[in-house]
Structure formats: C-alpha cells, structure tokens
Amino acid sequence: MMTDHLCLKTVLLGLVLSLVAGCSRSQEYPNRPITLVVPWAAGGGTDRCSRQMAAHLEQELGEHVNAVNATGGKGVTGHNRGLGARPDGYTLLMATLELSMMHWSGLTDLTYEDCVPLMSINEDYAALFVRHDAPWKTLGELEQAIRDNPGSLKASGTSSGGAWHLALAGWLMAGGFDVDDVVWISSTGSNPSLQELISGGVDMVCCSLPEAAALLEGGKVRTIGVMSPQPVAGYEEVPTFVSQGRDWSLGGWRALVLPPGTPQPVVDKLKTAVRRIVTGETAIVSGGSAAEGTPSIQTFPEFMDAAGFDRTWREGDELQTFFAETDEKFGVLLTSDAMKSVNTERFNSMTWPAVLMGLIGLTLVALVATHFAKGKTPVTDVPETVAKADSTETAQEPISRQLTGRGVLNFALIVGGIVAYCLTVEKVGFPIAAGGLLLVLLLSLRTRVSVGVLVTVATVPLMWQLFAGLLRVPLPRGDWGF
C-alpha cells in the first residue's frame, strides 16, 4: 500500500513539473521547432528548394526548421501529412503540382482548396534526359526509335501518374503514340530516377533541368529537349519541344502551404517571412570560399539562380487563380479516355493499411474462436489411464481457457491503445498519449501497476528529451502545450 501511494505521489510530481516546464516557454509564435514536409525524395528539386527555404526560415523566425521527406503514394503521403497536421503553424508543406492532379486520379480527396497558401516559389518545365552515350541526339530520332519498337524503351522521373509522368504521356499523345509505347518505371523522385538512368536501368528520365544540372555539367547525361513554350533562362542552348516540331509543353510548381484552420496571425507572420526570403531581403551563410575558406552569404534568389531553378513567385489572389486554372487544366487531361491508363494501378495508397487491418482482424477472430472452442471439446470414450488423470485434466482445462481469454484481452488492449494514441495524440499531446499507450502495453504483459506507473513516468520524459530535445523532432504538444 505504501508503495502504491509513493507511486501516485511520483506521478503527480512528474505531472506538475511537466506543466511548469511547459508553461515556462514563451507562448509567442514560434517557440519550438517547425517541420517542413517534403513530399518527394532527398536530392531532388523539391528537396533542394525546401531545404534552402528551411534554412532561410530559421534565419527569419529564430527557430529550427526541419525539412522532412515523406515519400510514397504518388505524393499522397507527404501532402496528407502536411495538410492533415495540427493547424498551429508548426507544420508547413512544400506542395507540388501533384496537388492539382491526385484527386482527379482518385488517389485522395485533397485539393488546393484544402490548404492555406502562403506563396508559390518556383515554376519549372519538364525536360527529357538520356545517357551521354545514347544513340538519339534529337527528339525526332527518339520518336522514330519509339515508333520502330513500341514498348521497348523505359522511362522514369517520379511516381506513376505524377507530374513528370504526365508530361511524358502528354508528349507521346501529342506525337500520335499510345501512352504505353514507353514503359514508365515508378520512383520516389528525380534523383533516384537519374541514378537509375546512369546505371542503365532506364533509357530516359523526365524531370526539370535544374534537377539534372549536376549530371549535365558532369557530362553523364544530355537533354533531348525541354517542354516549355520558349527557351528556359540559363538553359538557352537546350532546344524546346516546340522548336523540334512537337507542340507540347508542361511545367511544375512548388508552393509553401499550411493546414486549413491555421490562425491568421500565424499565417500573416509566415507570409511576411517568406516574402522577405523570396525577394532577397534575408541571407544565410552558405559555405566557404575554396581558396580562403571564408564563409559566403547567399540570398534565396541567388541560390535559385545558381542552381538553375526558375524563381517565379505568386501570392494572394494571383496564387489562388493560378491554382484554380492549373487544377482545371489537369482535370480535363486526367479524365480524358486517353489518359486513364496513366492512372491505372493494381494497388493504391490505402491497399497495405487495409491488408494490415484485415490481418489484425483475422488474428482477433482466431483468438476468440480458439477461446470458445476450448470450452466445447466433445467427450468420447476415455481410456482407463486417462480417466485416472481426470482430476488433473479438469483442473488444467479452465487454466488453458483462461490463458486464451487473456490473450484475446491483451490483443484487444494493444490494438485499442494504438488506435487511441493515433486519435488523441494531437489533442492531448505526446507525453499523455505515449504514456497511456506504454502503460497499457505494460499492463497487458501483467506488470504490477506500481511498476508499470514507475516505468511510464521514467520513460516518457526520456523519450521526449531524446526526440524533441536531442534529435529536434517536433512532437505533438496538445492543447495544454506540453
């Protein structure tokens, strides 16, 4: 009894100290690390722009900004994570062209209307790249090779049905080809696709010029052309598709957005910060001189120019109009009969979660069925030797049934605890939600209540310090500001 009272006092003391620590921080935004969600793989154009933007935002806001790659699901994973986050200004999303496409493909219900736009920072047109030793020098030669051997060449650049895939499919349609005359190999972004191109895994890659700039300069790849109506600034030597007789153009965009419901003061502060960044009013230390080793100062526009990225930016009504027009354009394209095959896949982003939940359900049903089956074992002719042990078996059978019943209960507790954590962590905060889940898991293992409480009180603060403090991973603080 004394031990249980001591445990309760320890818990109350821990909660009081946590509340004091949470209240001691400034409540002015921002007062903790910020997450910038990047829907595509590290090393690609979106990743490079996002990380540079994160560094400048740190300079403007005075808080650490973590650029986190959330890939998969043709962009659905990252966009869902960014727009489904708590609307408190501590999660931003670098949205891409796919936000205008995914809902037309039936991948998600998210549209540009499900975000609070801050500013678009970039618009880049698609280009087509081949290896430096590829036999095709012009767009006409490549088209002839496709015409002679349809289905023999492979391309990549992003996920199936993504922006660069759509750009390539549109080019094929404009040339009178079937969209399947070039086999598309899905990937998580331009960087892994370009590495696959160099290694010989694919024959061509569709992505933006800046994304392949390093490989172009190194002579490892060359470009067949860019899908822009006019030559791209900084790449004037690259021929356009239009200049090679193919009337087709398509470009992508990147924009900083927030989850719906973000408070207006937070939105205004971030808009001011981003505007200062894209107009070059803020600068960061970008590295050192190769000769002197001295640090150099660089603005965001200077980075974009040096990397070859377009730096068109839009905000306010202009950005909303741009989003609406782009969405309408892709709605027409993606719902056409010719483009339906581009979006056809055997599995979608919810397939594997559905399979996992199905397996969990089957396991629970099997445990329940086993529990009840043990109590309905038919009685048959019993040998004399077994009959003598009847008293022993009679004692063992209820124990077996009890163990099975306990397994069902424990399984239900674990699954229920995980579900409860997912549903409540944003509301109550990580310490309470994680502590509750850990305690449930310990109790399901038949740990004494006093020991379970002590382990929970000791472990959760350590987990918080490890992830939120040392690793600087933003964890949900809940309405109480933990």
C-alpha positions in Angstrom: 0.0 0.0 0.0 2.8 2.4 0.9 4.5 1.6 -2.4 1.3 2.5 -4.4 1.0 5.8 -2.5 4.6 6.6 -3.3 4.0 5.8 -7.0 1.0 8.1 -7.1 2.9 10.9 -5.5 5.7 10.4 -8.0 3.2 10.6 -10.9 1.7 13.8 -9.5 5.1 15.4 -9.0 6.1 14.5 -12.6 2.9 16.0 -14.0 3.4 19.2 -12.0 7.0 19.5 -13.2 5.9 18.9 -16.8 3.2 21.6 -16.5 5.7 24.1 -15.1 8.2 23.3 -17.8 5.5 23.6 -20.5 4.3 27.0 -19.1 7.8 28.4 -18.8 8.3 28.7 -22.5 7.2 31.8 -24.4 3.8 31.5 -25.9 4.7 33.8 -28.8 4.8 32.0 -32.2 7.2 30.3 -32.9 8.6 29.0 -29.7 9.6 25.4 -30.8 11.0 23.7 -33.9 8.9 23.7 -37.1 8.5 20.9 -39.6 8.6 21.5 -43.3 7.1 18.4 -45.0 8.7 17.5 -48.4 6.6 15.0 -50.4 9.5 13.8 -52.6 12.8 12.0 -52.1 16.0 13.6 -50.9 18.3 15.1 -53.6 15.5 16.1 -56.0 14.5 19.6 -57.0 11.7 19.9 -54.4 14.0 18.6 -51.7 16.8 21.1 -52.6 14.4 24.1 -52.7 12.7 23.0 -49.5 16.0 22.7 -47.5 17.2 26.1 -48.7 13.8 27.6 -47.7 14.0 25.9 -44.3 17.5 27.4 -43.7 16.2 30.9 -44.6 13.1 30.4 -42.4 15.3 29.6 -39.5 17.0 32.9 -40.0 13.7 34.8 -40.2 11.8 33.1 -37.4 14.6 32.3 -34.9 13.6 28.6 -34.6 14.9 25.4 -36.0 13.1 24.2 -39.2 13.3 20.5 -40.0 12.8 19.5 -43.7 11.3 16.0 -43.5 10.9 13.8 -46.6 7.6 12.0 -46.6 7.5 10.0 -49.8 5.2 7.4 -51.3 1.7 7.2 -52.6 2.4 9.3 -55.7 2.8 12.3 -53.4 -0.3 11.4 -51.3 1.8 10.5 -48.2 3.6 13.9 -48.0 0.6 16.0 -48.9 -1.6 14.2 -46.4 0.9 14.5 -43.7 1.4 18.2 -44.3 -2.3 19.2 -44.7 -3.5 16.8 -42.0 -1.2 18.2 -39.3 -2.3 20.2 -36.4 -3.1 23.8 -37.7 -0.8 25.7 -35.4 1.9 26.9 -37.8 4.4 24.3 -36.7 3.9 22.1 -39.8 4.4 23.6 -43.3 4.1 21.7 -46.6 6.1 22.3 -49.8 3.1 21.4 -52.0 3.8 20.5 -55.6 2.0 20.2 -58.9 0.6 16.8 -57.8 -1.9 18.6 -55.5 -3.7 19.6 -58.8 -3.6 16.1 -60.0 -4.0 13.5 -57.3 -7.8 14.0 -56.7 -8.5 13.7 -60.4 -6.8 10.3 -60.3 -8.9 9.1 -57.3 -5.8 8.9 -55.0 -7.1 11.4 -52.4 -9.8 13.9 -51.8 -7.2 16.7 -51.2 -7.3 19.7 -53.5 -5.8 23.2 -53.5 -8.9 24.3 -51.6 -7.8 22.2 -48.6 -4.8 24.3 -47.8 -3.9 27.8 -46.7 -1.5 29.1 -49.4 1.5 31.2 -48.3 3.4 31.6 -51.6 4.5 29.7 -54.7 8.3 29.9 -55.0 9.1 28.2 -58.3 7.8 27.0 -61.7 10.0 24.6 -63.7 9.2 22.9 -67.1 9.7 19.3 -67.7 12.7 18.1 -69.8 13.8 14.8 -71.3 17.2 13.3 -70.5 19.2 10.3 -71.8 22.6 8.9 -71.1 25.6 10.7 -72.6 26.2 7.7 -75.0 22.6 7.2 -76.0 22.1 6.8 -79.8 19.5 9.5 -80.0 20.6 13.1 -80.5 17.2 14.8 -81.3 13.6 14.5 -80.4 12.8 13.2 -83.9 15.4 10.4 -83.6 14.0 9.3 -80.2 10.4 9.4 -81.6 11.5 7.2 -84.5 13.0 4.7 -82.1 9.8 4.5 -80.2 7.8 4.2 -83.4 10.1 1.3 -84.6 10.0 -0.6 -81.3 6.9 0.4 -79.2 7.2 -0.7 -75.6 10.9 -1.4 -75.7 12.1 1.8 -74.1 11.7 2.6 -70.3 11.4 6.0 -68.7 11.2 7.3 -65.1 11.3 10.5 -63.1 8.6 10.3 -60.5 5.7 8.0 -59.4 3.3 6.6 -61.9 0.7 9.3 -62.7 3.0 12.0 -61.2 3.7 15.4 -62.9 6.7 14.2 -64.9 4.9 11.0 -65.9 2.0 13.1 -67.1 4.5 15.3 -69.0 5.9 12.4 -70.9 2.5 10.8 -71.5 1.3 14.1 -72.9 4.2 14.3 -75.3 3.5 10.8 -76.5 -0.1 11.6 -77.1 0.8 14.8 -79.0 3.1 12.7 -81.2 0.3 10.2 -82.0 1.7 7.4 -79.8 0.0 5.3 -77.2 1.0 6.3 -73.6 2.2 2.7 -73.1 4.6 2.8 -76.1 7.2 3.9 -73.5 7.2 1.8 -70.3 7.1 4.0 -67.2 9.1 2.9 -64.1 7.7 4.5 -61.0 10.1 6.1 -58.5 10.1 8.4 -55.5 11.6 11.4 -57.3 14.1 12.7 -59.9 17.3 11.9 -58.1 16.8 8.1 -57.8 15.5 8.1 -61.4 18.6 9.9 -62.7 20.8 7.4 -60.8 18.9 4.6 -62.5 19.4 6.2 -65.9 23.2 6.4 -65.3 23.3 2.7 -64.3 21.3 1.7 -67.4 18.1 0.7 -65.6 16.0 3.1 -67.7 16.5 4.7 -71.1 15.3 8.2 -70.4 14.2 10.4 -67.5 11.6 13.2 -67.4 12.2 15.9 -64.9 13.2 19.6 -64.7 16.5 21.0 -65.9 17.8 22.1 -62.5 17.2 18.6 -61.1 19.7 17.2 -63.6 22.1 20.2 -63.7 25.0 18.4 -61.9 24.8 15.4 -64.2 24.5 17.6 -67.2 27.6 19.6 -66.2 29.5 16.4 -65.5 28.7 15.0 -68.9 26.9 11.9 -67.6 23.6 12.8 -69.2 22.4 15.0 -72.0 19.0 16.5 -72.7 16.8 15.9 -75.7 14.7 19.0 -75.1 12.6 21.0 -72.7 8.8 21.1 -72.7 8.5 24.8 -72.4 6.9 27.3 -75.0 10.2 29.3 -75.0 13.9 28.6 -74.1 14.5 28.5 -70.4 16.6 31.2 -68.8 20.1 29.8 -68.0 19.5 26.9 -70.4 19.1 28.7 -73.7 21.1 26.1 -75.5 18.6 23.4 -74.7 16.1 23.1 -77.6 12.4 23.2 -76.8 10.0 20.6 -78.0 8.1 23.3 -79.9 11.3 24.2 -81.8 11.7 20.5 -82.8 8.2 20.3 -84.2 6.3 18.9 -81.3 3.6 21.3 -79.9 3.6 20.2 -76.3 4.6 22.0 -73.0 4.1 21.2 -69.3 5.7 22.6 -66.2 5.6 22.0 -62.4 5.3 24.3 -59.5 6.2 24.4 -55.8 4.4 26.3 -53.1 4.5 26.7 -49.3 1.1 26.0 -47.8 -0.4 25.4 -44.3 -3.1 23.1 -43.0 -6.6 24.6 -43.0 -7.6 26.3 -39.8 -4.2 27.8 -39.1 -4.7 31.1 -37.0 -4.5 34.2 -39.2 -1.7 35.9 -37.1 0.5 32.9 -37.7 -0.4 32.9 -41.4 0.5 36.6 -41.6 3.8 36.2 -39.8 4.8 33.3 -42.1 3.7 35.2 -45.2 5.9 38.2 -44.2 8.9 35.9 -43.6 8.5 34.0 -46.9 8.1 37.3 -48.8 11.3 38.6 -47.4 13.0 35.4 -48.3 11.9 35.2 -52.0 12.6 38.9 -52.5 16.2 38.5 -51.2 15.8 40.6 -48.1 17.3 37.9 -45.9 20.6 35.9 -46.3 22.3 32.9 -44.8 25.8 31.6 -44.6 26.0 29.2 -47.5 29.6 27.8 -47.2 33.1 28.9 -47.8 35.5 30.0 -50.5 37.6 27.2 -51.9 40.7 29.4 -51.8 40.3 31.2 -48.5 37.9 29.0 -46.5 35.8 32.1 -45.6 32.0 31.8 -45.3 29.9 33.3 -48.1 26.5 34.9 -47.7 23.7 33.9 -50.1 20.1 35.0 -50.5 17.3 32.7 -51.7 17.1 34.2 -55.2 20.9 33.8 -55.5 20.6 30.1 -54.6 17.8 29.6 -57.1 19.8 31.3 -59.9 23.0 29.4 -59.1 21.1 26.1 -59.1 19.3 27.0 -62.3 15.8 27.0 -60.8 13.1 29.3 -62.0 12.1 31.7 -59.2 8.7 32.9 -60.2 6.6 33.6 -57.1 3.0 34.3 -56.6 0.8 35.1 -53.6 -2.7 36.2 -52.6 -5.4 36.3 -55.3 -2.9 35.7 -58.1 -1.8 32.4 -56.5 -5.4 31.3 -55.9 -6.3 32.0 -59.6 -3.1 30.1 -60.7 -4.1 27.1 -58.5 -7.7 27.1 -59.9 -6.5 27.3 -63.5 -3.9 24.6 -63.1 -6.5 22.3 -61.4 -9.0 22.8 -64.2 -6.3 22.1 -66.8 -5.4 18.8 -65.2 -9.0 17.9 -64.7 -9.5 17.9 -68.4 -6.4 15.9 -69.1 -6.7 13.3 -66.4 -10.4 12.5 -67.0 -9.9 12.0 -70.8 -10.1 8.5 -72.1 -6.6 8.6 -73.5 -5.1 9.4 -70.1 -7.0 6.9 -68.0 -4.3 4.2 -68.5 -1.7 6.5 -67.0 -3.5 6.4 -63.6 -4.4 2.7 -63.6 -2.6 0.7 -60.9 -3.3 -2.5 -59.2 -2.8 -1.1 -55.7 -3.5 2.4 -54.3 -2.1 4.2 -51.2 -4.7 2.6 -48.9 -4.1 -1.0 -50.0 -1.5 -2.0 -47.5 -3.1 -0.3 -44.5 -6.3 -2.2 -45.4 -4.4 -5.5 -45.6 -2.8 -4.8 -42.3 -6.1 -4.1 -40.6 -7.6 -7.2 -42.2 -4.8 -9.4 -40.8 -5.3 -7.8 -37.3 -9.0 -8.5 -37.5 -8.4 -12.2 -38.6 -6.0 -12.7 -35.7 -8.5 -11.4 -33.2 -11.2 -13.6 -34.7 -8.9 -16.6 -34.5 -8.1 -15.9 -30.8 -11.8 -15.6 -29.9 -12.7 -18.8 -31.8 -9.9 -20.7 -30.1 -11.1 -19.4 -26.7 -14.7 -20.7 -27.2 -13.6 -23.9 -28.9 -11.6 -25.0 -25.8 -14.8 -25.0 -23.8 -16.7 -27.2 -26.3 -14.4 -30.2 -26.7 -16.6 -33.3 -27.1 -16.4 -36.1 -24.6 -15.6 -39.5 -26.2 -14.6 -42.9 -24.8 -11.9 -42.3 -22.3 -9.1 -44.9 -21.7 -8.7 -46.0 -18.1 -5.3 -44.5 -17.8 -6.7 -41.1 -18.9 -9.7 -41.5 -16.7 -7.5 -41.8 -13.7 -6.0 -38.4 -14.6 -9.4 -36.8 -15.0 -9.0 -34.6 -12.0 -5.7 -33.2 -13.3 -7.2 -32.5 -16.8 -10.3 -30.9 -15.3 -8.0 -28.6 -13.4 -5.9 -27.8 -16.5 -8.7 -27.1 -19.0 -10.0 -23.9 -17.2 -6.4 -22.6 -17.0 -5.9 -23.2 -20.7 -9.2 -21.3 -21.5 -8.2 -18.5 -19.1 -4.8 -18.1 -20.9 -6.6 -17.9 -24.3 -9.1 -15.4 -22.9 -6.2 -13.3 -21.5 -4.5 -13.4 -25.0 -7.7 -12.0 -26.6 -8.0 -9.3 -24.0 -4.3 -8.4 -24.3 -4.5 -8.3 -28.1 -7.6 -6.0 -27.9 -5.8 -3.8 -25.4 -2.8 -3.3 -27.6 -4.7 -2.6 -30.8 -7.1 -0.3 -28.9 -4.2 1.5 -27.3 -2.5 2.1 -30.6 -5.8 3.4 -32.2 -6.4 5.6 -29.2 -2.9 7.0 -29.4 -3.4 7.9 -33.1 -6.7 9.5 -32.4 -5.8 11.6 -29.4 -2.0 12.4 -29.6 -2.7 15.8 -31.4 -5.3 16.7 -28.9 -3.7 15.7 -25.6 0.0 15.8 -26.6 2.7 13.2 -26.9 3.5 12.8 -23.1 0.0 11.9 -22.1 -0.8 9.8 -25.2 2.5 7.9 -25.3 2.4 7.4 -21.5 -1.1 6.0 -21.7 -0.1 3.6 -24.6 3.1 2.5 -22.7 1.1 1.8 -19.5 -1.5 -0.3 -21.4 1.3 -2.3 -23.0 2.9 -2.9 -19.7 -0.3 -3.9 -18.0 -1.2 -6.3 -20.9 2.1 -8.1 -20.0 0.8 -8.5 -16.5 3.3 -6.0 -15.0 2.3 -4.8 -11.5 0.5 -1.5 -11.6 3.1 0.2 -9.4 6.0 -1.0 -11.6 4.1 0.0 -14.8 3.5 3.5 -13.5 7.1 4.0 -12.4 8.4 2.7 -15.8 6.0 5.0 -17.7 6.9 8.1 -15.6 10.6 7.5 -16.1 10.5 6.5 -19.8 8.2 9.1 -21.4 10.2 12.2 -20.3 13.4 10.4 -21.6 11.7 9.7 -24.9 10.6 13.4 -25.1 14.1 14.6 -24.4 15.6 12.2 -26.9 13.3 13.1 -29.8 12.2 16.6 -29.1 15.3 17.8 -27.4 18.4 15.9 -28.8 17.1 14.9 -32.2 14.9 18.0 -32.6 11.9 16.1 -33.9 8.7 18.1 -33.4 6.3 16.1 -31.3 2.6 16.9 -30.7 2.2 19.1 -27.6 -1.6 19.0 -27.5 -4.0 21.8 -26.3 -2.1 22.0 -23.0 1.1 23.0 -24.6 3.3 20.1 -23.3 
